[in-house]
């Protein structure tokens, strides 16, 4: 994640310790617990079932895969908490179709995990929002693809937008921190301005703009991904709109996700603008280290399968029903995929290997690179930096 509001405008945000560790000295002391140890944020796809059929879903499956039963799920939570992971993100499918999901979330919160939900929002009514608040859920991220006609087309469901907006409002009114999640493609990039307008009108405190990753149904629309020039222009638009929001006193948290070259691009823009904070931003970006697939981010599927991240679903590295997550993640075999990913800067090829920002982006997404090139260590096509930009001598 690239914190546009944090880096460009210097705001202090709740998730800073997860991204920048001890650099976040201005944060409240109770949040600094997250900076002491680099353990993974765990994305948990608790179910593959969903009430929608989104065209870009990374976790889309065929049939009815097995799900961990409640007992196994509780044991998994205990292990993740004991291992020291700071965040357990409940995702799907649609997590709220799983009948015991609130029991699992309550247990995770009681074990000291920061509990987050990723949801389409359509099933959240006032009663559910109140229960989410009572459990102590830290954040609910709700996906939106644009305004009503665009969103409903992406979700393959008439009325989805109105139900999603209602879910957002129910969370907000219950006092649950809620944010928007938007995946950018050629089909909805023209909606970014309108989504910013919605964010401001509804006083939603956070938004994440995701770059498309080519897996699940997303693989079928890889040709709809943004070209380099359009990607640069939309990142500039996101930066500009964030600046305008904050200038009007609405200090929403704005991030881009799944394309770590956004960090160097933001840094170079700050240099061009003569921003005195540019050097500090580069320090934070290096502290973050870019993409953390197989290290700072983990994924566990509905059937217990462990993956290096939530997108690389053809690369299982174990199963929590056979071995605890803590052992799978904490003790990878030498030469295994997890071990290699933790040294991936030594393995990437092409322009990535020669890039002066390699320690900033971390080689970007291996899943997207492999999907596009067939090479696990190939170049991620989502990188829009020019050859001159990645090679020029830095005078910072």
N, C-alpha and C positions, 0 to 999 in steps of 0.2 A: 504494500500500500504506500502511496505517495501522498503525504498530507499537504495538500495545497495551502489550506488555511494556516497550518502550523509553520510550514517552511517559508511561504511567501510573505505572510503577514505576522509571523511570530507569536501566534496564539498558543496558549497552554491548553492541552487537551487530555482527556482521561486515558487514552491509549498510548500516550507518549512513552511510558516506561517499556511497553512491549516492543516499540520500534527503535528507541534511542537509548535505552538503559539509563546509565547513571548521568547521561547528559541532561536529563530532565530534572534538574535540581530545584526548579521552582514549583514542582508539583507538591500537593499535600503529602505528608509523610506516610499516610496509610496506603498510598498508591505506589510508593517506592519499593514495596515488597516484590513487585513484578520484575524489578530490574536486576535482582541478585543472581538469577540463574537462567540460562537460556534453555528452557524446556519448551516443547512445542505447543502452540495453539492446536487443539484437536477439533477438526471438523467431523462431526458424527452424523452420517446419513442414517437416521433412526428407522426410516422406512423408504421403500421405493414407490409406495402408493401416493397418488396425487389426484386432486379433483380437477386439475387443468392439464393441458397438453402443450406446453410452451415450446416454441420452435427452436429455442436456443438452450434447452435444458441439458446440462452436462451429465446428469445422472439417469437419463431415461433408460428404461429396461423393458424387456419383453417378458410376459408371463408374470408369475407371482413368486418372486424369490423368497427364501426363508428369512425370517427376521429373528434376531436374538430374543429369547423370551425375557420376561421381566427379571427373573433371578440372575441370568447371565449378564443382563444389562446393568443391574445394580453392582455386581461384582466388577464389571468393567469400569464403572464410575469410581469405585473405591480405589482401583489400581491406578487410574489416571490421576486422581487426587493425591495419592501417596507418592506417585512419581514426581509430582511437583509442577504439572502443567498448569498454567495460569487461567486458561480459558477452555471451556467446552461449548462448542457451537452446535446447537441442534438444528439439523437441516434434513432434507429429504431427497426426493419426493417432497411432500408437504408434511412437515412434522406433526401438525395438529390433527392429522387423520389417525395417528397412532393412539389408541385408547389410554395407554399408561404414560403418555409423554409428560404430563404434569407431575406425576409421581417421580419419574426419573429426574426431571428438572429440579424438583424440591430436594431430592436426595443429593444432587450435585451441588446445589447452593449450600446445603447443610454441611457438606464436606469441604467447603471453602473455595470451591471453583467459581470463577466468574461465568455465569450462565448467559448465553446469547442464543437468540433464535433467528434463523433465516427462513422466511415464510412468504407466501404470496398474499397473506393478509385477509383472504376472503372469508375465512372461518372465524375470525376474531370479532365476537360481539362484546357487549358491555360486560357481561358476566365473565367471559373468558379473560378479558383484559384485566378485570379486577383480580382474578385468580393469579394471573401472571405477575401482577404487582405484589400480591401477598406473598408469593413464593420467594420473591427477591431477585427476579430476572434482571440482569443488568441492562440489556439492550435487545430490542426487536428490530431487525432489518427487514423491510418489506419491499419486494421487487415491484418496479413500475417501468414500463417501456415507452412512455409518452402519454399523451392525452388519450381521451376515451377511445376513439376509433382505432388508433395505432395500437394502444395497449391491448384492446380486445382481440385484434387480429393476431398479435404476437402470442396471446394466451389461448387462442382458438376457443374463445368462450365469450358470447355476448353477455354484457352486464358485469364482466370481471372487474373493470375499472371502478365502477361505482361501489362494488363490494370491497375492493381493496382500499379505496379511499375511506370507506366507513371503518374498516379495520384500523387504519392509521389514526383516525380521529378517536376511536375507542381507546387505543393505547395512550394517546396524548392526554385525553380527558381523565384517564385513570392514574396519570402520573408516571407512566412507563416511558422511559427514553426510547424514542422510535426514530428510525431514519429510512431514507429511500435508497434503493439499489437499482441502478440502470445499466444494462449491458448495451454498449454502443455498436451499431451496425449501419450500413448504408440506408437501411429501411427506417431508421428512427433518429439518426443523428440530427435531423432538422427539428427534433422535439426538445433539444437540450434547453433552449431559451424558455420554452413553456414550462418545462419541469422546474427550472430555477424559479419561475414565477409562482408555481404551485408551492414550492418549498417555502418561499417567503410569505405567501398569502396564508398558508396553514401554520406558519411558525414551527416548522419541522426542523429540529436542531442539527441534523446530520444527513449527508448524502454521499454515496460512493458511486463513481462512474467506472464500470467494468469494461475492459477491453475483451473482445470475444476470444475464447479459447476453443480450439477445434476438437471437441469430443462430445460424446452423446449425440443429441440432435444438433448441437452446434457444429459438428463435423459436416453435416449436410448443407450448412449455409456458410461454409468457409469463404466462398466466393463473394459473400455479402459483407465481408470484413472491410474496414476502412483502408483506403490507400494512404500512402505516406503523407502526402500533402494535406489531405482531409484530416488525418489524425493529428497532425501538427496544429491545424487551424482550430480543431475542437478543443485541444488542450489549452490553446491560447484563450479561447472563449470561456472555458471553465475558470481559468485564472482571472480573467477580466471580470466575470460575473461574481466571483468570490470577493474580489476587491470591492466591487460596488455594494455587495451585501453588507460587508463589514463597515464600509464608509457610512451606510445608513443606520448603523447601530445594531444590525442583526448578525451576530457573530456565529453563524452556523459553521459546523465542521465539514469541510469539503475535501474529499480524497479521490484519487484515481487508483485503480486496482488492476493487477495482472499485466502490467507493462512497465517494468522498472526503468526503461529509458526516459520515462516522464520526469524522473528526478534530475538527470543531467540536463535535460531540455529546460527545465525550470531554472536550474542553476545558471545556464548560459544566458537565459533571458535576463536574469537578475544582474549578471555582469554587464550586459548591453545597456541596461537601464541605470547602471552606476549604483546599484543598491549595496549599501555598506554591509548588509547582512549576508552577502553571497558566500563569503569564506566560511562563516558559521554554518550555513546551510550545507556546504560541501562536507564539513566535519560531521554533521548529523547524518547525511546520506551514507558516508563511509561507515559510520557507527552502525547504521541499520544493515548495510551489506547487501541490500537488494533481495532478489528472489531467494526464498529459504525452503524450497521444496526438499523434502527428505531430511530437514533439520529443524527449522523453527515452525514448520507447518506440517501437520499430519492429517490423514483422513482414515476413518474407520467406517466401513459400510454396514448396512443393515444386517448382513450375515456374519459380521465379525472380521471380514477381510480388511487388512491394513494396506494402505497405499501411500506413496510418497507425498501426494497431495490429492485434492478432491477431483482433479481433472485427469490424472494419469491412471485411468481405471483398467488398463490392460497390464499394469505393472504391480501385481500383488507382492508384498514382502512378508506376509505372515497372516495369521488369523488369531484373534484374541480368545477364541474358543479352544484353541490348541496350546497357546502360550500367552502369558500376560503381555499386554501392550508394553509395559515398562521394559520387559526383556527384549521384545522385538525391536523397539526403538532405541533402547539404551545400550544394546550390545550387538550391533550388526556384524555379521561375518566379514572378515577382510576380503575385499574384492567384490562384495555384494553391491547391489544397486544403491542401497542407503549409504554404504561406505564411500562409494564413488561420488555420489551427489554431494557429500560433505567436503569433497575436494574438487568440485566440478570446474573451478577456475583453471585447474591444470589440464582439463580434458576438452573444453570447448574448442571449436575449430573456426577457421575462416576469419572474418573481420572481428568476431567476438574476441578471439585470442589476442589480437593486436590492439584492441580498443583501450584507450586510456581511462575509460570509465568502467572497466570490468569489475573493479572492486566496489563500485557503486551499484551496479545493476545485478551483479552476481550471475551474469550469463542469461538472464531472463528465463522464460518458460521453456523447459525441455520438452514438455508435452506438445506445445504448439510447434516447436522447432521440428520435432520428430514427425508430427502429422503433416507438416508442409514439405519436409525434405527427405524423410525416410531415415535420417541420421539422428540418433539420440543426442549427439554432441554437435549437431549442425546449428546454423544461424536461425534465430527466431525471426520470422518475417515481420513481426509486429514492430521491430526496431526501425524507427523512421529517422534516426540520426544519419547525417551524410558522412561519407568517407572523410571529408575534410574535418568535420566536427569531431570525429572520434580519433583523428590522428594529429590534429594541430597541437603545437606546444602550448602547454598551460602556463600562464604567468600569474596564477593566483597565489 
